[in-house]
Structures are given as structure tokens and as C-alpha cells.
Amino acid sequence: MHDASVIPLYLARRDAFAAFLSAVDAESQVAWHRSDGRFAAPDGAPDEVAAVAAVDAAYLVTRAAFNMIELEGVGPVAEARVLVERVSALHKGGGAEPGWYGVKKAREGFLSAATRYLRGMLGGE
């Protein structure tokens, strides 16, 4: 049996971790679209202005979700920070050579750490 006061905290942290993962996934998708040339002007030329605007918007959401995790300073903060750094690196050099493997590994690391942390809150692991 769990202390009833743990459940709301567990749910809040679970939701914060899930929101962060969703934000990272959305920002990664923007990077994918950029590298795939999906941001184009009506004449078909690359539209770097639109690409940068999409990157900036996605980054703001990712950063806001990360801030929720970082603010408490408990749980998978270090893993979240690494993931933010890897996703940010996708945009370097105009997104020409994104490091997908680094993002994938950092995402797996965060997910594993978050899962362990949440299970620990409920007395597992």
C-alpha cells in the first residue's frame, strides 16, 4: 500500500516527464523536417526563415518542459539536461548534419532514468 500523499506527486512528475519527452520528440521532428527540406518557399527554394522560426518555437516548448524538471532538482535532471543538449545540437550548422544517434541514446537514457525514478516513488526497484 502506498502513502496517499505520494500519488499526486507521482502523477505530477510522471506528467512532467511525459510532457518533456513529447516536447523533445516534437523538436526532433522539426529538425527532421528541416534536414529533409520540408521548409520551402512557394518557389520550392529552402525557406530558412520558416525553418528557424519552427526551431525557435519548438525549442521554447522543450525548454519550458525541461524547466519543470530542472526546477525541482530531483529525478532524472542530469539525463534531461543531456537530452536537451543533444536535441539542440540537431540544429547546429543549419541542421545540415543532425546527430540522430546521440538524441536516440539520450532519449533512451532519460526514459530509463525517469522510469526507475517513478517506480522508486511507488516502492518498486
Buried (B, 14 or more C-beta within 10 A) or exposed (E): EEEEEEEEEBEEBBEBBEBBBEBBBBBBEBBBBBBEEBBEEEEEEBBEEBBBEBBEEBBEBBBEBBEBBBEEEEBBBEBBBBBBEBBBBBBEEEBEEBBBEBBEBBBEBBBEBBBBBBEEBEEEE
